């Protein structure tokens, strides 16, 4: 019976982490990205959207082009580039 309780806690922690990443990471990444890029480039920078999908291990831009993590950058349908990072 204790193993069921431990499994339930483990599942709750994983789901909670995913939920927190999904809710908290986009605003933090956007804020930090804008400030650091503006400082590095010396001009104002605006990031329109940050999309975090903690349950998906693929780059959404590259899903349509079929590129992999080790392939060189490729253009996707919207004109954005898919980078190795």
N, C-alpha and C positions, 0 to 999 in steps of 0.2 A: 504493500500500500504506500510505503514511503517513496518508492521509485516513481509512482504515478504523480505524487505531489512534486517531486523534483523535476520530472518531465514537464509538468504544467508550468512551474516557475521558469524553467529554461525557455519554453516556448513563449511565455509572457515577456521575458527579457529580450528575446530576439525580435518579437513583433513590436515591442516598445521602442527598441533601438531603430528599427526600420521606420516606424512612424515618426520618431523624433528627427531622424535624418531627412525624411521627406518634407517635414514641416519647417525645420529650423535651418537646414543648410542653404537653400536658395537665397534667402535674404542676406545671410552672412557672407556667402560667396559673392553675391552681387555687390554688397557694400565694400568688402575688401578688394575685390577685383577693380572696381571703379576707382577707389582711392589709390591703390598701388599703381595701376596703369596710368592714372593722371599724373602721379608723381614721376614715374619713369619717363613718360612721353612729354611732360611739360605742357600739357593742354588738357582741356576737359574731356572726359571719356564717359560714355553712357552705355550701360549693358541693359538691353531690353528685357531679356528673359534668361533665367537659369533653370534648367530642367534637371532635377535629380531623381533618378530611378534606382533606389537601393536594391530592389529585387531583380534588376535586369543588369547583366554584365556585358552589355553591348552598347556601342555608341549609336544613338538613334540615327544620326546622319549617315552612318555607314551601313545600316541595316539594308538600305535600298541599293547601295552600290556593291555590296558584297566584299568590301575591303576588310582586312583583319588588323589586329593590333600591330603586326610587324610589317605590314605593307606601307608603301609611301603614301603621303596625303593624296586624297582624291576628291574631286568635286561631287557634291551630292545634288539632288534635284533643286534645292533652293539656292544654290550658288555658294553655300558655305563650304569651308574646307574641313575635312576630317583629318585630324592630326594624330600622330603616334601616341601622344601622351594621354 
